[in-house]
Amino acid sequence: MAIETADFTPILLGSDFNVYGMARSFYEIFHKPVKAFAQRELAPTRFTKIVDLELIDGFAEDPVWIEEMLKIKERYRDHAEPVILIGCGDGYAELIVRHKKELEDVFVCPYIDVDMLHQLNNKENFYKVCEKYDLPYPKTQIITKEMHDSGEKIEQPFDYPVALKPANSIAWLDVKFEGRKKAFRIQSREEFDRIVDLSYTNGYTGDFILQDFIPGDDSNMRVLNAYVDQDHKVKMMCLGHPLLEDPAPSAIGNYVAIMPEYNQEIYDTIQKFLEEIKFTGYANFDMKYDVRDGKYKLFEINLRQGRSSFFVTLNGYNLAQWVVRDYVTGDLKDAETLYCNEHNDHAALWLGVPVKTFKKYARENEAKERALELIKENRYGTTYEYSEDMNPKRWLLIKWMNHNYVKNFARYFAENKG
């Protein structure tokens, strides 16, 4: 059965760039609006015909989430075709995993089990897994609330600058104070003490990951997306070479320019790991090349596709097709692993910012030169600018979003990325 004629219903959870990217990927397969549920509407899914968004108050966490999902389940119970449930954010993906047994009698839930969730969704635990499977990661020290509350000076073994990030990214969303960032590049002891103190006195209770800062700009980063089938076999791996990240405090680490890249050594390392732990579903890895030892150091694994993962679809490897081929058409079972970008005649630059912003702020290097060539050849695209989903209101919204990016780069780039 061809994917285009397969009978299935996708349901997405969320309303952000990730949701729009997956909805667009599904829409390119079957040209029908994709149903989505979320707590609130965000800009990427406004004024669109390809996302049928339903808002539910309190839907971002339990107990409301599972109560509402059980109601939604009843709405789809009599569907003859498979109904595929995809969480497009850390919180929603985790909720699906935690309640998979209550949902999978009606929904296809392409996710790991809850025991593996505890090993992978927390950075602290993930680095323990890296140790076990001999995966390189930055030198790390754990900072706890107890260490802060003791009043003793917290010793840290690395020279400045250092990287500091919350181990529990979901709990961090609720912490508010002036100077709060998604992740910090700490320049001094005074700054380190101040940020840790502000975090714990403003309600954060989790651990911090303190890391040796890997030198180099955004173009030393790599991002890898993979799909692992229900038999725990990796079927698709697509590597990206980020050239620029968002400098805004709440968005540090979000890529805004990605070139497709091929590296069989990275593919082999990650495939071996995913199959040994018996992973299932979509996985997204962030890593950085360390010139000091020539290794790519892993930062984290996300149990879902990332907000910039539309670069995979943009380069000809539709993100949505893998779960359909796995659970609907069934032809993925005997398919060979696809290592993307080795011979890609359709290579395209993915952008999350206006072209002029990329040209101004991306560091000068060979990858940028190649990206500029693709721009000249009109071989680039974004997640949210979609010719089949354009109308006056959405056009104005995109102009407003791009205007904000220009402002944020002018305001924050020198401070956070310079």
C-alpha positions as CSV (number, residue, x, y, z in Angstrom):
1,M,0.0,0.0,0.0
2,A,1.4,3.4,-0.9
3,I,1.7,6.0,1.9
4,E,-0.4,8.4,-0.1
5,T,-3.4,6.0,-0.2
6,A,-2.9,4.5,3.3
7,D,-5.8,4.9,5.8
8,F,-4.6,6.5,9.0
9,T,-5.2,9.5,11.3
10,P,-2.4,11.4,12.9
11,I,-3.0,13.4,16.1
12,L,-0.4,15.9,17.3
13,L,0.0,17.4,20.7
14,G,1.2,21.0,21.0
15,S,0.9,24.2,18.9
16,D,4.5,25.2,18.3
17,F,7.0,25.1,15.4
18,N,7.4,21.3,16.0
19,V,3.7,20.8,15.5
20,Y,3.6,22.8,12.4
21,G,6.6,21.0,10.9
22,M,5.1,17.6,11.6
23,A,1.6,18.7,10.3
24,R,3.3,20.0,7.1
25,S,5.1,16.7,6.7
26,F,1.8,14.8,7.1
27,Y,0.0,17.3,4.8
28,E,2.5,16.7,2.1
29,I,1.6,13.0,2.3
30,F,-2.2,13.1,2.3
31,H,-3.2,16.7,1.8
32,K,-5.6,16.9,4.6
33,P,-5.6,19.0,7.8
34,V,-4.0,17.4,10.8
35,K,-5.8,17.3,14.2
36,A,-3.9,18.8,17.1
37,F,-4.6,19.3,20.8
38,A,-2.9,21.9,23.0
39,Q,-3.3,24.0,26.1
40,R,-2.9,27.3,24.2
41,E,-2.4,28.5,20.7
42,L,1.1,29.7,19.7
43,A,2.1,31.7,16.6
44,P,3.3,28.9,14.3
45,T,-0.2,27.3,14.3
46,R,-2.3,30.5,13.9
47,F,-4.2,31.3,10.6
48,T,-3.4,27.9,9.1
49,K,-5.5,25.4,7.1
50,I,-3.2,22.4,7.7
51,V,-3.6,22.3,11.5
52,D,-7.0,21.7,13.0
53,L,-6.1,22.9,16.6
54,E,-8.4,22.2,19.6
55,L,-7.5,24.0,22.8
56,I,-8.1,22.5,26.2
57,D,-7.5,24.4,29.4
58,G,-4.9,22.8,31.6
59,F,-3.9,20.2,29.0
60,A,-0.2,20.6,29.5
61,E,0.0,18.4,32.6
62,D,-1.7,15.8,34.8
63,P,-4.3,15.2,36.0
64,V,-6.1,17.3,33.4
65,W,-4.1,15.8,30.5
66,I,-4.9,12.2,31.1
67,E,-8.5,13.0,32.0
68,E,-8.9,14.8,28.7
69,M,-7.0,12.2,26.7
70,L,-9.3,9.4,27.9
71,K,-12.2,11.5,26.6
72,I,-10.4,12.0,23.3
73,K,-9.7,8.3,23.1
74,E,-13.4,7.6,23.2
75,R,-13.9,9.9,20.2
76,Y,-11.5,7.8,18.2
77,R,-12.3,4.3,19.6
78,D,-14.4,3.2,16.6
79,H,-11.9,4.4,14.0
80,A,-11.1,1.5,11.7
81,E,-7.8,3.0,10.6
82,P,-4.8,3.4,12.9
83,V,-4.7,6.7,14.9
84,I,-1.1,7.8,15.5
85,L,-0.5,9.9,18.6
86,I,2.6,12.1,18.5
87,G,3.8,14.5,21.2
88,C,5.6,17.5,19.7
89,G,7.3,18.7,22.9
90,D,9.2,17.3,25.9
91,G,6.2,17.5,28.2
92,Y,3.7,15.9,25.8
93,A,6.1,13.1,24.8
94,E,6.7,12.3,28.5
95,L,3.0,12.3,29.2
96,I,2.3,9.8,26.4
97,V,5.1,7.5,27.7
98,R,3.8,7.7,31.3
99,H,0.2,6.8,30.2
100,K,1.0,4.6,27.2
101,K,-0.7,1.5,28.7
102,E,-3.9,3.5,29.2
103,L,-3.9,4.8,25.6
104,E,-2.5,2.2,23.3
105,D,-5.7,0.2,23.0
106,V,-6.9,2.9,20.7
107,F,-3.8,5.0,19.7
108,V,-0.6,4.0,18.1
109,C,2.0,5.3,20.6
110,P,5.5,5.0,19.0
111,Y,7.4,5.6,22.2
112,I,9.7,3.9,24.7
113,D,8.4,2.6,28.1
114,V,8.5,4.5,31.3
115,D,11.6,2.8,32.7
116,M,13.7,3.9,29.8
117,L,12.1,7.4,30.1
118,H,13.7,7.7,33.5
119,Q,17.1,6.9,32.1
120,L,17.0,9.3,29.1
121,N,14.8,12.3,29.8
122,N,16.9,13.7,32.6
123,K,20.3,15.0,31.5
124,E,22.0,13.7,34.7
125,N,20.7,10.2,34.0
126,F,21.5,10.4,30.3
127,Y,25.2,11.0,31.1
128,K,25.2,7.9,33.2
129,V,23.9,6.0,30.2
130,C,26.6,7.6,28.1
131,E,29.2,6.3,30.5
132,K,27.7,2.8,30.2
133,Y,27.7,2.8,26.4
134,D,31.0,4.6,26.0
135,L,29.4,7.7,24.3
136,P,31.5,10.9,24.5
137,Y,29.9,13.8,26.5
138,P,31.3,17.0,28.0
139,K,33.0,16.7,31.4
140,T,30.3,17.3,33.9
141,Q,29.5,18.0,37.6
142,I,26.1,17.9,39.2
143,I,24.9,20.8,41.3
144,T,22.1,20.1,43.7
145,K,19.7,22.2,45.7
146,E,21.2,20.7,48.9
147,M,24.6,22.0,47.9
148,H,23.2,25.5,47.5
149,D,21.2,25.4,50.7
150,S,24.1,24.2,52.8
151,G,25.7,27.7,52.5
152,E,29.1,26.1,51.7
153,K,31.0,27.3,48.6
154,I,30.1,25.1,45.6
155,E,33.4,23.8,44.2
156,Q,33.6,23.4,40.4
157,P,36.6,21.9,38.6
158,F,36.4,23.7,35.3
159,D,38.0,26.9,34.0
160,Y,35.7,29.7,33.0
161,P,33.7,30.0,30.8
162,V,31.5,27.0,31.9
163,A,28.2,25.8,30.7
164,L,25.3,25.6,33.2
165,K,21.9,24.1,32.3
166,P,19.0,22.7,34.3
167,A,18.9,18.9,34.5
168,N,15.1,19.0,34.5
169,S,14.1,21.1,31.5
170,I,10.4,20.7,32.1
171,A,10.5,22.0,35.7
172,W,12.7,24.8,34.5
173,L,9.8,26.2,32.4
174,D,8.1,27.3,35.6
175,V,11.1,29.2,37.1
176,K,11.0,33.0,36.5
177,F,13.6,35.6,37.4
178,E,15.4,38.4,35.6
179,G,18.3,37.0,33.7
180,R,16.8,33.6,33.4
181,K,18.0,31.7,30.3
182,K,17.3,28.3,28.7
183,A,21.0,27.6,29.3
184,F,23.9,29.7,30.6
185,R,27.5,30.4,29.5
186,I,29.0,31.5,32.8
187,Q,32.0,33.8,32.6
188,S,33.0,34.2,36.3
189,R,32.6,32.8,39.8
190,E,30.4,35.8,40.8
191,E,28.0,35.1,37.9
192,F,27.9,31.4,38.8
193,D,27.0,32.0,42.4
194,R,24.4,34.6,41.4
195,I,22.6,32.4,38.9
196,V,22.5,29.3,41.1
197,D,21.2,31.4,44.0
198,L,18.5,33.1,41.9
199,S,17.4,29.8,40.5
200,Y,16.9,28.0,43.8
201,T,15.4,31.0,45.6
202,N,12.8,31.3,42.8
203,G,11.4,27.8,43.0
204,Y,13.7,25.5,41.1
205,T,14.2,22.3,43.0
206,G,16.1,20.1,40.5
207,D,19.7,19.7,39.8
208,F,22.0,21.7,37.5
209,I,24.4,20.3,35.0
210,L,27.7,22.1,35.2
211,Q,30.0,21.4,32.2
212,D,33.3,22.1,30.7
213,F,32.6,24.6,27.9
214,I,33.5,23.1,24.6
215,P,35.2,25.9,22.6
216,G,33.9,27.1,19.3
217,D,30.8,28.8,17.8
218,D,27.5,27.5,16.7
219,S,28.9,25.9,13.6
220,N,30.6,23.3,15.7
221,M,27.2,21.9,16.7
222,R,25.6,18.9,15.0
223,V,22.0,17.7,15.3
224,L,20.8,14.2,14.4
225,N,17.3,12.9,13.9
226,A,16.5,9.2,13.9
227,Y,13.5,6.9,13.6
228,V,13.6,3.5,15.2
229,D,10.8,1.0,14.3
230,Q,8.7,-1.1,16.7
231,D,11.3,-3.9,16.4
232,H,13.9,-1.5,17.7
233,K,15.8,-1.2,14.4
234,V,17.0,2.2,13.3
235,K,15.4,2.9,9.9
236,M,16.4,6.5,9.2
237,M,19.1,8.8,10.4
238,C,19.5,12.4,9.2
239,L,22.4,14.6,10.4
240,G,22.3,18.3,10.3
241,H,25.0,21.0,10.6
242,P,23.7,24.0,12.5
243,L,25.3,27.3,11.5
244,L,23.4,29.6,13.8
245,E,21.4,29.5,17.0
246,D,18.9,31.8,18.5
247,P,20.6,34.2,21.0
248,A,17.4,35.2,22.9
249,P,17.6,34.1,26.6
250,S,14.5,31.9,26.4
251,A,15.6,30.2,23.2
252,I,19.3,29.7,23.5
253,G,20.2,26.4,21.9
254,N,17.4,26.6,19.3
255,Y,18.9,26.2,15.9
256,V,17.9,28.8,13.2
257,A,20.0,27.6,10.3
258,I,20.9,24.0,9.4
259,M,22.8,22.5,6.5
260,P,22.3,18.7,5.7
261,E,25.5,16.7,6.5
262,Y,26.7,13.1,6.2
263,N,29.0,11.4,8.7
264,Q,28.9,7.6,8.7
265,E,30.9,7.4,11.9
266,I,28.3,9.4,13.8
267,Y,25.5,7.3,12.2
268,D,27.2,4.1,13.2
269,T,27.8,5.2,16.8
270,I,24.2,6.4,17.4
271,Q,22.6,3.4,15.6
272,K,24.5,1.0,17.7
273,F,23.4,2.8,20.9
274,L,19.7,3.1,19.9
275,E,19.5,-0.6,19.0
276,E,21.3,-1.8,22.1
277,I,19.0,0.0,24.4
278,K,15.9,-1.1,22.3
279,F,14.7,2.4,21.6
280,T,11.4,3.0,19.8
281,G,10.1,6.0,17.8
282,Y,11.7,9.4,17.0
283,A,14.9,10.5,18.6
284,N,16.7,13.8,18.4
285,F,20.4,14.3,19.5
286,D,22.4,17.5,20.0
287,M,26.2,17.3,20.0
288,K,29.2,19.5,19.5
289,Y,32.6,18.9,18.0
290,D,35.5,19.3,20.4
291,V,38.6,20.4,18.6
292,R,40.7,19.4,21.7
293,D,40.2,15.7,21.1
294,G,38.4,15.5,17.8
295,K,35.3,14.0,19.2
296,Y,31.6,14.9,18.9
297,K,30.3,15.3,22.5
298,L,26.6,14.5,23.2
299,F,24.6,17.0,25.1
300,E,21.2,15.3,25.2
301,I,18.6,13.0,23.6
302,N,15.1,14.2,23.0
303,L,12.4,11.6,22.8
304,R,10.7,13.4,19.9
305,Q,11.6,15.3,16.7
306,G,13.0,18.7,17.4
307,R,11.5,22.2,16.6
308,S,14.0,22.5,13.7
309,S,13.6,18.9,12.5
310,F,11.7,20.0,9.4
311,F,15.1,20.3,7.8
312,V,14.8,16.5,7.4
313,T,11.6,16.8,5.3
314,L,13.0,19.8,3.5
315,N,15.9,17.7,2.3
316,G,13.6,15.0,0.9
317,Y,13.2,12.6,3.8
318,N,9.7,13.3,4.9
319,L,9.6,13.0,8.7
320,A,6.1,11.7,8.9
321,Q,6.5,8.8,6.5
322,W,8.5,6.6,8.9
323,V,5.8,6.1,11.5
324,V,3.2,5.5,8.8
325,R,5.4,2.9,7.1
326,D,6.1,1.3,10.5
327,Y,2.6,1.1,11.8
328,V,0.2,1.4,8.8
329,T,1.7,0.1,5.5
330,G,4.1,-2.2,7.2
331,D,6.8,-1.9,4.5
332,L,9.4,-0.4,6.9
333,K,10.1,-3.8,8.5
334,D,12.2,-5.1,5.7
335,A,13.7,-1.8,4.6
336,E,17.4,-1.1,4.9
337,T,18.6,1.7,7.2
338,L,18.6,5.0,5.4
339,Y,21.7,7.1,6.1
340,C,20.6,10.5,4.8
341,N,22.6,13.1,2.8
342,E,25.3,10.8,1.5
343,H,24.3,11.5,-2.1
344,N,21.7,14.2,-1.9
345,D,21.1,16.1,-5.1
346,H,18.3,18.0,-3.5
347,A,20.3,19.4,-0.6
348,A,18.6,22.5,0.9
349,L,19.4,25.0,3.7
350,W,16.8,25.1,6.5
351,L,16.3,28.6,8.0
352,G,14.3,29.8,11.0
353,V,15.3,33.4,10.5
354,P,15.2,35.8,7.5
355,V,18.0,35.4,5.0
356,K,19.5,38.8,5.9
357,T,19.8,37.7,9.5
358,F,21.6,34.5,8.6
359,K,24.0,36.4,6.3
360,K,24.8,39.0,9.0
361,Y,25.3,36.7,12.0
362,A,26.5,33.3,10.9
363,R,30.3,32.9,11.3
364,E,32.4,33.0,8.1
365,N,33.4,29.4,7.2
366,E,33.2,26.9,4.4
367,A,29.7,25.7,5.5
368,K,28.4,29.3,5.3
369,E,29.8,29.7,1.8
370,R,28.0,26.5,0.7
371,A,24.8,27.8,2.4
372,L,25.1,31.1,0.5
373,E,25.4,29.2,-2.7
374,L,22.2,27.3,-1.9
375,I,20.4,30.6,-1.2
376,K,21.5,31.9,-4.6
377,E,20.1,28.8,-6.2
378,N,16.9,29.3,-4.2
379,R,17.5,25.9,-2.5
380,Y,16.4,26.9,1.0
381,G,13.2,27.0,3.0
382,T,11.6,27.4,6.4
383,T,9.2,25.4,8.5
384,Y,6.4,28.0,8.6
385,E,6.5,29.6,5.2
386,Y,4.5,27.1,3.1
387,S,3.1,28.1,-0.2
388,E,0.1,25.8,0.2
389,D,-0.8,27.4,3.5
390,M,-0.6,31.1,2.9
391,N,-3.2,33.8,3.4
392,P,-3.0,37.6,4.2
393,K,-3.2,37.0,8.0
394,R,-0.6,34.3,8.0
395,W,1.6,36.4,5.8
396,L,1.4,39.3,8.2
397,L,2.1,37.0,11.2
398,I,5.2,35.6,9.5
399,K,6.4,39.2,8.8
400,W,5.9,40.0,12.5
401,M,7.8,36.8,13.6
402,N,10.7,37.7,11.4
403,H,10.7,41.2,12.6
404,N,11.1,39.9,16.2
405,Y,14.0,37.7,15.2
406,V,15.8,40.7,13.7
407,K,15.3,42.6,16.9
408,N,16.4,39.8,19.2
409,F,19.6,39.2,17.2
410,A,20.4,42.9,17.4
411,R,19.7,42.9,21.1
412,Y,21.2,39.6,22.4
413,F,23.7,38.2,19.9
414,A,26.8,40.1,21.2
415,E,25.9,39.2,24.8
416,N,25.1,35.5,24.4
417,K,26.8,34.5,21.2
418,G,29.5,37.0,20.5
